[in-house]
Amino acid sequence: MFSVVWRRSYHWKDLRPNSKHRGWFNNNGLAKSGYPSSILNRQPGVHGDLQERLDALKAPHALALSQRQDIGYPPVKSEDPTTNRKKMLAWRKEQRKNPVLEKASRERSLNVDSHLVEKDHIQYGGAYKDIFEAAELYGIYEDLFPGKFFKPNTMLRVEFPIGDDKSHCLPVYRGNIVKPSQASIQPKVSFSGTKYYTLVMSTPDGHFEDENQEYVHWMVGNIHNGSKEEVIPYCRPFPPKGTGYFRYVFVLYEHEYKIDLSQFNLKEDNQIIDLKKRTFSSSYFFESQKDSVTPVGLSFFQSDYDSSLRDFYHDVLQLPEPTYEYEFLPSYVRPWSSMFPRKKVDGFNLFLDRHRDPKEIQEEVLRKKLNDTHPFEGDLRKNKFPLAHAFDPIGSHPYEGYWPEPTWRRREIERERLRQGIYKDMDWKELRKDPTDSHA
């Protein structure tokens, strides 16, 4: 008689001390072939680290930036950075020894003149550096002058008159927000210089026909000692509804003598504006005048839609008011019957709501809010304790055949009373009104 003994064949790794079975993940941290691994098998010199991989991704963009052409004036450096730093440290040391400043700072009576700080900020070039960095951040150069850039050296001040008597002004800085209703009147522009200048206001966003073109909103040429030539009359910003913020850029060009701008001259009725005639390209304008002009000043702001543009589109542009919406991709909805168990199973009403159009749900909620809102008394169903009232008041149903509300309906009533879920927009606040809406 022979007895057959079946033995398990062990791998040599399983014979190590304190060896435990860990599935596909081995004890040494390396996975079997075909399975994910916690330790990436990278080779030094072949697979770079995170910074090297990021540099490789940014290399084309960095190369394009390094190959750009500077169309502005070269920066003037009076002293080297080392000398400037020594002067700054010496000035700081001297100020710290001043007993008057020390006492005022200790007693918190030291006042700083903001106008003097701004003057020094402009004089020593810090303001121009901030304008250049902001323009780079917002992509002004790559959209107006592809493959080119310039560093401003002239402070361009732009202010929009606001208020009933137009006694106040809203300044334009470096990308601040100015509503179309606030920019409806031609702005006040000031700068210092003794040569001839040309000012152009355009937007690289929102061209209705060609995404690579601009709309010119204003052009004033041959500005010198108070005299000027209005080449293109001013047009207010008109960003369409639903498109977000548009950039509106002021560029100041400097030239030694008068230039001919007859090809850009536009005469139009004050009541009607033709957008086709206002199609513009800053790059083409510079190329046509590159032997004469040099950009020296830059300022820009952002603007989005408001209700004051409704009449402007119909009366001035002679166009129907455009409205845009973003179409989101449909979100994934987990099937109702799934092979994986659910810890918290949602009601079928919530499951069906996920298959509905969010716009349809919002419309339904808004209708409920309007039905329960009185024009003078506000929300008629506002309760201090929403859940203190019964779901099925006594006498609301006949006794015979009376059935209470099902559980899913009770939970739905709770969400509606507590303003949760899809009913969060039914809060007990007043209906929102646009402060700039003249039609409200």
C-alpha positions in Angstrom: 0.0 0.0 0.0 1.3 3.3 -0.9 -0.2 6.5 0.6 -0.1 9.7 -1.5 0.6 12.8 0.5 -0.4 16.1 -1.2 1.9 18.9 -0.3 1.6 22.6 -1.1 4.4 24.0 -3.2 5.8 27.1 -1.5 7.6 29.9 -3.1 11.0 30.8 -1.7 9.7 34.2 -0.7 7.0 32.6 1.5 9.8 30.8 3.5 11.1 34.1 4.9 10.5 34.8 8.6 7.4 36.7 9.6 6.0 36.2 6.1 2.3 36.9 5.7 0.0 36.5 2.8 -0.9 39.9 1.3 -2.7 38.9 -1.9 -1.2 40.4 -5.0 1.0 42.8 -3.0 4.3 41.2 -2.0 6.1 41.7 1.3 8.9 43.7 -0.3 6.5 46.3 -1.6 6.8 45.3 -5.2 3.8 44.0 -7.1 3.5 41.1 -9.5 3.6 41.8 -13.2 0.3 43.2 -14.4 -0.8 44.6 -11.1 -0.5 48.2 -9.7 2.6 49.0 -7.7 3.1 51.3 -4.7 6.8 51.8 -5.6 7.3 53.2 -9.1 10.2 51.5 -10.9 11.9 54.7 -12.1 15.5 54.8 -13.4 17.7 57.8 -12.5 18.5 59.9 -15.5 15.7 58.4 -17.5 12.5 59.2 -15.6 12.7 62.7 -14.1 11.3 63.9 -10.9 8.2 66.0 -10.5 9.9 69.3 -11.1 11.7 68.0 -14.2 8.4 66.7 -15.7 6.7 70.0 -15.0 9.6 71.8 -16.7 9.2 69.5 -19.7 5.5 70.3 -19.9 6.1 74.1 -19.7 9.0 74.0 -22.0 7.1 74.9 -25.2 5.3 77.8 -23.5 8.6 79.0 -22.0 10.3 78.8 -25.4 7.5 80.9 -27.0 7.9 83.5 -24.2 11.6 83.7 -24.7 11.3 84.2 -28.4 8.8 87.1 -28.2 9.8 90.5 -29.7 9.9 93.5 -27.4 8.1 96.3 -29.3 8.4 98.9 -26.5 11.2 101.1 -25.3 14.2 99.3 -23.7 14.2 99.7 -19.9 16.5 102.4 -18.5 18.8 101.2 -15.7 20.6 104.0 -14.0 22.4 101.9 -11.4 23.1 98.2 -10.9 21.0 96.2 -8.4 23.8 95.9 -5.9 24.2 99.7 -5.6 20.4 100.2 -5.3 20.3 97.6 -2.5 23.1 99.3 -0.6 21.3 102.6 -0.9 18.0 101.1 0.3 19.7 99.4 3.3 21.4 102.7 4.2 18.2 104.7 3.9 16.4 102.1 6.1 19.1 102.2 8.7 18.9 106.0 8.8 15.1 106.0 9.2 15.3 103.6 12.1 17.5 106.0 13.9 15.0 108.8 13.6 13.6 109.4 17.1 10.6 111.3 15.8 9.4 108.4 13.6 10.1 105.9 16.4 8.0 107.8 18.8 5.1 108.3 16.3 5.2 104.6 15.5 5.2 103.6 19.2 2.3 105.9 20.0 0.5 104.8 16.8 0.3 108.3 15.5 2.4 107.8 12.4 0.5 108.8 9.3 1.6 107.7 5.8 0.9 109.9 2.9 -0.6 107.5 0.3 -0.1 110.0 -2.5 3.6 110.2 -1.8 3.8 106.4 -1.7 2.1 106.2 -5.1 4.4 108.8 -6.5 7.5 106.9 -5.4 5.9 103.7 -6.6 5.6 105.2 -10.1 9.0 107.0 -10.0 11.0 103.9 -9.2 9.2 101.6 -11.7 7.2 99.4 -9.3 3.9 100.5 -10.8 5.0 99.6 -14.4 6.2 96.2 -13.2 2.8 95.5 -11.6 1.0 96.5 -14.8 3.2 94.3 -16.9 2.8 91.3 -14.6 -1.0 91.8 -14.5 -1.1 92.0 -18.3 0.9 88.8 -18.6 -1.5 87.1 -16.1 -4.6 88.1 -18.0 -3.1 87.2 -21.4 -3.3 90.8 -22.8 -0.1 90.6 -24.9 -0.7 87.2 -26.5 -4.2 88.2 -27.6 -3.5 91.7 -28.8 0.1 91.3 -30.0 0.8 87.6 -30.7 4.6 87.0 -30.4 5.2 90.5 -29.1 5.1 92.4 -25.8 6.1 95.7 -24.3 6.8 97.1 -20.9 4.8 100.3 -20.1 6.8 103.4 -19.1 4.0 106.0 -19.1 1.3 106.1 -16.4 -2.1 106.0 -18.1 -5.0 107.1 -15.9 -8.5 106.3 -17.0 -11.6 107.3 -15.0 -15.3 106.8 -15.8 -17.7 109.5 -14.5 -20.4 108.0 -12.3 -23.3 109.3 -10.2 -26.3 111.5 -11.1 -24.2 114.7 -11.4 -21.1 112.8 -12.7 -19.0 114.4 -9.9 -17.5 111.1 -8.9 -15.2 108.9 -11.0 -14.5 105.2 -11.1 -10.8 104.5 -11.9 -9.4 101.8 -14.1 -6.5 100.0 -12.6 -5.2 96.5 -13.6 -8.2 94.3 -14.3 -10.7 95.7 -11.9 -14.4 95.2 -12.6 -16.4 98.0 -14.2 -20.1 97.3 -15.0 -21.4 98.4 -18.4 -23.8 100.8 -16.8 -20.8 102.5 -15.1 -18.9 102.7 -18.4 -21.7 104.1 -20.5 -20.1 107.6 -20.7 -16.7 108.4 -22.4 -13.9 108.1 -19.8 -11.5 110.8 -18.8 -7.9 109.9 -19.7 -4.8 111.7 -18.5 -1.1 111.1 -18.9 2.1 113.1 -19.0 4.2 113.6 -22.2 5.4 116.1 -24.7 5.2 114.0 -27.9 2.3 112.9 -30.0 0.1 110.1 -28.7 -2.7 107.8 -30.0 -5.1 106.1 -27.6 -6.9 102.9 -28.6 -9.6 101.0 -26.5 -10.5 97.6 -27.8 -11.6 94.2 -26.5 -10.1 90.8 -27.6 -13.1 89.0 -26.3 -16.6 88.6 -27.7 -16.3 89.1 -31.4 -19.5 87.7 -32.8 -18.0 86.4 -36.1 -14.2 85.9 -35.8 -12.6 84.8 -32.5 -9.2 86.2 -33.6 -10.5 89.7 -34.2 -11.3 92.5 -31.8 -13.9 95.2 -31.5 -12.5 98.8 -31.2 -14.5 100.9 -28.8 -12.6 104.1 -29.0 -9.7 105.7 -30.9 -8.2 109.1 -30.4 -5.2 110.0 -32.5 -2.5 112.7 -32.6 -2.9 113.9 -29.0 -0.5 116.8 -28.4 -0.7 119.8 -26.1 -4.5 119.5 -25.6 -5.3 118.9 -29.3 -6.7 115.6 -30.5 -8.5 113.9 -33.4 -11.3 111.5 -32.6 -10.9 108.7 -35.1 -13.5 106.4 -33.8 -16.3 107.6 -31.4 -16.6 105.9 -28.0 -18.8 102.8 -27.6 -19.7 101.4 -24.2 -18.9 97.7 -23.3 -21.6 95.2 -24.3 -20.6 91.7 -23.0 -23.4 89.3 -23.9 -25.4 87.6 -21.1 -23.9 84.3 -19.9 -20.4 84.8 -21.3 -18.7 86.0 -18.1 -16.1 88.7 -17.9 -14.6 90.5 -20.9 -11.3 92.4 -21.0 -11.3 96.0 -22.2 -7.8 97.3 -22.9 -6.5 100.9 -23.3 -3.2 101.0 -25.2 -1.3 104.3 -25.5 1.0 104.7 -28.5 3.8 107.3 -28.7 5.1 108.9 -32.0 7.3 111.8 -32.9 5.0 113.5 -35.4 1.4 113.3 -36.7 0.4 110.1 -38.4 -2.2 109.4 -40.9 -5.2 107.4 -39.4 -7.6 108.0 -42.3 -7.9 104.2 -43.0 -9.3 103.7 -39.4 -11.6 106.8 -39.5 -15.2 105.9 -38.7 -18.2 108.2 -38.9 -21.4 106.8 -37.7 -24.8 107.9 -36.4 -24.8 108.5 -32.6 -27.9 106.4 -32.3 -26.8 103.3 -34.4 -23.5 101.4 -34.3 -22.4 99.0 -36.9 -20.2 96.3 -35.4 -18.8 95.1 -38.7 -17.1 98.5 -39.2 -15.7 98.2 -35.7 -13.8 95.0 -36.4 -10.2 95.7 -35.4 -6.8 94.1 -34.9 -4.2 95.7 -32.6 -1.5 93.6 -34.2 -2.5 94.9 -37.7 -2.6 98.5 -36.4 0.9 98.3 -35.0 2.3 96.6 -38.1 0.8 99.3 -40.3 2.3 102.0 -38.1 5.4 100.2 -36.6 7.8 102.7 -38.2 6.1 105.6 -36.4 4.5 104.4 -33.2 5.7 102.7 -30.0 3.4 101.4 -27.2 4.2 103.1 -23.9 1.0 102.9 -21.8 -1.4 100.2 -20.8 -4.5 99.9 -18.6 -7.5 97.5 -18.7 -10.6 96.5 -16.8 -13.2 93.7 -16.9 -16.9 93.9 -17.4 -19.8 91.4 -17.5 -23.4 91.7 -18.5 -26.0 93.8 -16.7 -29.6 94.7 -17.5 -28.7 98.1 -18.8 -27.5 96.5 -22.1 -31.0 95.3 -23.0 -32.0 98.6 -24.6 -28.5 99.1 -26.0 -28.7 95.9 -28.0 -32.2 96.7 -29.4 -31.9 100.5 -30.0 -28.2 101.1 -30.7 -26.8 97.9 -32.1 -30.1 97.0 -33.8 -29.6 93.4 -32.7 -31.6 90.9 -30.6 -30.1 90.5 -27.2 -27.9 87.4 -27.3 -28.0 85.0 -24.3 -25.6 82.1 -23.8 -25.7 79.1 -21.5 -23.1 76.5 -20.7 -24.2 72.9 -21.4 -22.9 70.7 -18.7 -22.2 67.0 -19.4 -24.8 64.7 -17.9 -23.6 63.5 -14.5 -23.3 59.8 -13.7 -26.3 58.3 -11.9 -25.9 55.0 -10.2 -28.5 52.5 -11.3 -31.3 51.8 -8.9 -30.7 48.0 -8.9 -27.0 47.5 -8.4 -25.0 44.4 -7.5 -23.2 46.3 -4.7 -25.3 46.9 -1.5 -26.1 50.4 -0.4 -25.6 51.5 3.1 -28.1 54.4 2.7 -30.6 53.8 -0.1 -32.2 57.0 -1.4 -35.9 57.2 -2.0 -37.1 56.7 -5.5 -38.2 60.3 -5.8 -34.5 61.5 -5.2 -33.3 58.9 -7.7 -35.8 60.2 -10.3 -34.8 63.8 -9.6 -31.2 63.0 -10.7 -32.5 62.1 -14.1 -34.4 65.4 -14.5 -33.1 68.5 -16.1 -31.7 70.8 -13.3 -33.3 73.8 -15.1 -36.7 72.1 -14.9 -36.3 71.5 -11.2 -35.2 75.1 -10.6 -38.2 76.4 -12.5 -40.5 74.2 -10.3 -38.9 75.5 -7.1 -39.2 79.1 -8.3 -42.9 78.7 -9.1 -43.5 77.4 -5.5 -41.6 80.3 -4.1 -43.6 82.8 -6.2 -46.9 81.2 -5.2 -46.0 81.5 -1.5 -44.6 85.1 -1.7 -46.8 88.1 -1.2 -45.6 91.4 -2.9 -46.0 93.3 0.4 -46.0 90.7 3.2 -43.2 88.5 1.9 -43.2 84.7 2.4 -46.6 83.6 3.6 -45.4 80.2 4.8 -42.5 81.4 6.9 -42.5 79.6 10.2 -40.2 80.0 13.2 -40.4 76.3 13.9 -41.0 74.6 10.5 -41.3 71.0 11.8 -43.6 71.9 14.7 -46.7 71.6 12.6 -48.2 68.2 11.7 -47.9 66.8 8.3 -51.5 65.6 8.3 -53.7 68.1 10.2 -56.8 66.7 11.8 -59.8 67.1 9.6 -57.8 67.4 6.4 -58.8 63.9 5.3 -62.1 62.0 5.8 -62.0 59.3 8.5 -63.1 56.5 6.2 -60.4 55.3 4.0 -57.9 57.7 5.5 -54.3 56.9 4.8 -51.4 59.0 6.2 -48.7 60.5 3.9 -46.1 57.9 2.9 -42.6 58.1 4.3 -41.0 59.4 1.2 -43.6 62.2 1.0 -43.0 63.1 4.6 -39.3 63.4 4.1 -40.0 65.5 1.0 -42.2 67.9 3.1 -39.4 68.1 5.7 -36.9 69.1 3.1 -39.2 71.7 1.7 -39.9 73.2 5.1 -36.3 73.2 6.1 -35.2 74.6 2.7 -32.8 71.7 2.1 -31.9 69.8 -1.0 -33.5 71.2 -4.2 -35.5 73.6 -2.0 -32.5 75.5 -0.8 -33.4 78.4 -3.1 -36.8 78.7 -1.4 -35.1 80.5 1.5 -37.1 83.1 3.5 -35.2 86.0 2.0 -36.6 88.7 -0.3 -36.5 88.1 -4.0 -33.2 89.2 -5.3 -33.2 92.5 -7.3 -30.3 93.7 -9.5 -29.4 97.2 -8.1 -28.4 98.2 -11.7 -31.7 96.9 -13.1 -33.7 99.9 -14.2 -36.6 97.7 -15.3 -37.1 96.1 -11.9 
